[in-house]
């Protein structure tokens, strides 16, 4: 896709920010120590990155999906975990509010989210309900002006640092499967909420992931998000945008791998010549570059199709996520292969890329779930 | 209160430098960037805008393509962008350029409480002459090499960096300040700034508009009117890294003496 001047400038600005601010020192620290870099989040907020897709009337930047994927791609090219910082408020966290919130809810929550003053995260997965959200055991029972929530959500990205979570709970126990689920905006300071210990992860360290446990948590009916009992459909719509974001993250990570591999293949000498002079190495680079370019076209085209309301955009989001995340794993594999023994050493960035890549084909729907979405769309 | 910032689009010297037969840079064939010191000037202006809420106006003289650079400045937070452009201005040296920029600022209106910021120097010419010459033409005080700038109640307080130290200077507005890169870290563009900058107008001042400006002497602008004659344009050779001598002080002195003798310098 040929980008207009405006999108080219957006890209250049994102790249300049990432290359300047995401220092090697910061990346290494986040990878080895985990935790969270609050200062970086504030910097991103200052330039509108945390509210890129939030409408202007709610304090956001009013950008479209193409601007959003360019941002995630450029950030992930330098540091995949820091790309998540800018991703969450625009996608899984802020997305349901933008899509389903009533005016009062949007006014109450979105300006603080867009400005980076508050964090919101997405809590769908449960110990027994991952790909199959129909197994949701968290319940919300109406009680006067409130709902009472009980249950446990797991693998919630950002939970330890969040102020709010969008929580999915069964409101109609008689409904089967994914029916009868509703969405709530839950203040994580409410009595009865326990945030678990941050998980020790293989990669994307520096953005903590944990459980959220609810024990008779009273949530006001004013915080029911979207229509009662129809939360699962909304979750799926939110995930369309989320999957597009992951596809951009995968694209950026793969691009980062390619650039590292090219640089190293030119520098590293074996048998008296740079290893790039060997076809075995150069063909790996050619293959990486070709797959990245194919993914880029798919991701950008999907972003445009989604904003245009194309009827098959859900399927396209699944395709983009499926292809780009699998491709990123192949690219990371090849990059480590080209680096040889050094690629296995933590001092080299491709080692981290390799670990970071692994989650891409798992979170926000595994590759197999994406295939299911694609196949179901085609075969229904 | 208004703040003018004079900016220049320069060749990206990290890329290939092209020179025409007459020695003048072939700007059209080269990738361009905003002159780095000018970005510090823009940031200095925007910081005062953050504090005072005043208007920041970027002014450049250049070909129509300089519009792209002005849009980037709008995306950073500049309120108004002015492009001084016309064939008659082409090929101007620093003397001619400063007249035209001063004329442009005069045309737009310079008042008692206004400030003009410039970068110290442009990376293509490295003269550091334009800022001071603009101040002279406008007949306002100038403070060069600003490493710190503070504005308060109509006065600027500047730490002026010199080769062997610094001076603290204060001046009443109007004043022109030239900025060095140590002054600040220029901000990035905001997303909204970029999304909106393409819909904002760019004010173009052409030759007929400025022809009768009292600060512009028509006979000394453009390539023909510029008093500078270019003898040669070249990319300076990259200086080789020095050589560190090893050993004790005595050994190092001996090695150095031997090298100097070999080069017939002793």
Interface residues (C-beta under 8 A of the other chain):
Chain A: X5 X6 X9 X10 X13 X16 X17 X46 X47 X48 X49 X52 X56 X61 X62 X63 X67 X71
Chain B: X68 X71 X72 X75 X187 X188 X189 X190 X191 X192 X193 X194 X195 X197 X198
